[in-house]
């Protein structure tokens, strides 16, 4: 190898080490030593070097966390030993009974236990080979799970590789398995649901469901965007516990750089364990993630083995489950709220009730199906449950002597409770919606979306300004932004001449943004950034899009009946057509370049490997996609062509082994027309 190439390789390795160390400090220890900006700079340097030398990219490079490789499906994988669940107890008596049994079966008087939080996520196995993360496998049915490695790589608290010295220090062999809990912290959960709500997507009921939904995403870019966290609690070698005490396992995992929950305790009696349980019952609301109980585990591995298993759970561990924080109260009324996409959400108005230290006055009833499932009527007594920070929900109707049934049946209103427009329920869908783009309830959120970065990019038009503009009636729809006089801005709180002029300039600049941004900005349900782009390319103008029929819309890449109907419905409302007319008059860019995606490569899947001589990977990818083909990251039986450049590595070998056609860039150019 030439000296220069060795230099680059050294530089890349040193950058990777630095980044790994900072990831560890930030994501595992929560103790960052450098700013986000400095971190991003290091990452960018590494990305640039790797882009220049793609042959040096390794799967454990920190740049490979955000895979972005659309997957075809998940492969089933057998576990090295069954992934068990836990038996539950719900009160102190049951817990003491479990303890007696452990004493009885083991014939011992004194037993050490480790108490841990019972994290409310999903269990996940990580297989390390030679100190490198080889596979991440879901629990599945306990004996066979699914390979979700690409998604697991995006989880920052999962180490992609561990230096041999570190493993040695921790006393861990190079090939091993870690098991632990994957979860979504509450802050991220709330943020994600808020975003989903604004996009008109269904909400996840709790962080656990959100975690499961996220790790099973086919596109790992989606997983990467949703920041999951992973806590380790088991270490296996050939399917068996490796250390002689569970407490040692946890310490060793920690020493090797895994994230192990700090809120754990080695105790010498059940009294101490009980104190731990009570302590965390009171403190659970202070945690940034949800727990649903405490796990008590026998510390000594030899004793664990003696005790063995019953069915699906070990005899050496028990879960103490906290009661769902619930209360019974009267449902006084059901009101309807309207969100940005016009979704009508029925909300239960409750007689105030204290649940887990918080007074609850209302709870979501989600949709009409949920109301029917619960069979709830106004005037009923209901059981209301509250998770960590999650919106309280009506769990069931209480029906006994003290709690007589209510009589008033709730009906979804036929018109929007805010603007009076007729409400629509699309066939096959759960939700009712108001389709009037000018509905004031939707206004604030719509304007915020329109002005945001990545849409019309009107810097400075955030929460504070939009609230004032809409509350004062200065902006009644997105078109009003473009006729906003400077004097109106000057009349607002904290606006001086300069700041007002800045906003005016920003608004003016936004007119230059391309057609796809405006389409995206309209906030049509199901029309995200990518769909907006396809629509703009296909129709080439807003006018053509407005006129398109449901059938014509479905000619567009990735647009099926559901999206097509939503678009046609939007443009069928006169107020929406008028709005677009005003945007046109204001001078926004409502035409673009019409670009037919070719069909030459439709249905064909490509993998790129090695360094191409005449274009970058992005250019090659674009060429393939423009011709209707698809580019994936790894070679499988489903790959049609592998495009190989100089220094192609293992992907080329794999292609040959699978008998997949290997082509050069000249041939690619011909194929793509
Ligand atoms: S130990 C054989 N420890 O609870 C040991 N599990 O209800 C089984 N869980 O499937 C796992 N926190 O997903 C263990 N500190 C903890 C846990 C924990 C949460 C989950 C895990 C398991 C489920 C069983």
Boltz pocket constraint, residues with backbone or C-beta under 6 A from the ligand:
constraints:
  - pocket:
      binder: B
      contacts: [[A, 84], [A, 85], [A, 86], [A, 116], [A, 117], [A, 118], [A, 119], [A, 120], [A, 121], [A, 122], [A, 123], [A, 180], [A, 181], [A, 233], [A, 295], [A, 314], [A, 317], [A, 319]]
      max_distance: 6.0
